[in-house]
């Protein structure tokens, strides 16, 4: 049974607070050579039978419609299990590049206020969510 791997990353023009937090931790622990980190997702899909054109088309649609949020993420690669890797072409009608400039203080504030960074104190969870 072939395993197909789909790699999804945040869009390059968007702030990645998790990546910023990891980059900061690396710097604080003496790993100054690493100047940036971006955190993405990896999906491993196992399929029955051969990976033919129909399966490829289905996986590409699943990657675009279900595994990624096209507003904030890009499918950056699909590994087909036979050492072939494809990067889906960017669809210019689906996204728009926005130039955003942030100060170091704004970046630090965004990283500190990301949901992953909360200790629960003073944080009001959305309805139905608990922390």
Steps between C-alpha positions, in 0.01 A plus 500: 500500500662826387531789742464850359636790706351849475695796643305814596659826618366838609503750214839673487347846539326411828646518848577156648486553879593138575803526273599830662473341845721206399753733335511705820553189711782386271668838527464504879656153524808594301399396147559838336569347158126436460340832414149392405255216552168428327277224629275305267306175481580162348223259400563133416223349288498125436315385188394158376629402160725685259532877490348571160385829347158478671658450844743786435216734404303394809799555733569842346136599561509364858822694566356826367147470643535307827859479623577869453323827563561691177461834674801451728682189374661361185545138396873515435569142393342163438733198532352218293690212663715424196757775569294737285417831663271761351423851614150601393504817291390814682155608389516877472121527524488342845736729688638846507841597633482770762813682616488529879772673698517441874734636763693260722270603787188411296648162409588430864149600608341273237716206607422563867126521440471198270264237651790254535682748725221556750533357847123529545520800730284784374409308187134475404459185293249512215161341569531123519877510546668448835853571620 
